[in-house]
């Protein structure tokens, strides 16, 4: 999953009314299933007095995770339409929760599906869609003699890094996942294998 993907830029919400019922579409970018579920729980707690809080998310994990729930609405009228919007826009690492306050008029399955889908779409529009590139982090530890060549290599590669000069020199590196292995090979070559490189962490 090293390729770029589409997600939302920031947290946002959209509100509207349909025949007296208020709908609030909450949308947020996330990195993991745990983050998605934490956002869902946060909305549940904040809007505990709502009639329904309908969640949907798509998260780049292994395996890829998609989830939706009708949260008490008629089967297929809420969670699936909410998730469909995320699928149709090919959004990943995104979570949505639609809050509904019942207004006294039954909307029917079709009316509910349109309202829940609209709430997610308007929430996504408010958040903005961006292209994201997966990154990973790793740490390089070298003696002072090798630090100059490693620093120069990282600067020429135009990647993010922080250097910590103590008994040895540690470089904390953040690099696009697709470029990570090649960069580590170049560091090993530049230091004749003397660099100590820890395992990378995807993000």
Beta strands, then each sheet from edge to edge (+ up, - down):
strand 1: 5-8
strand 2: 12-18
strand 3: 21-29
strand 4: 52-59
strand 5: 65-68
strand 6: 94-101
strand 7: 129-132
strand 8: 135-142
strand 9: 160-165
strand 10: 169-176
strand 11: 196-197
strand 12: 201-202
sheet 1: 1+ 7-
sheet 2: 2+ 3- 6+ 4- 5+
sheet 3: 9+ 10- 8+ 11-
sheet 4: 9+ 10- 8+ 12-
end
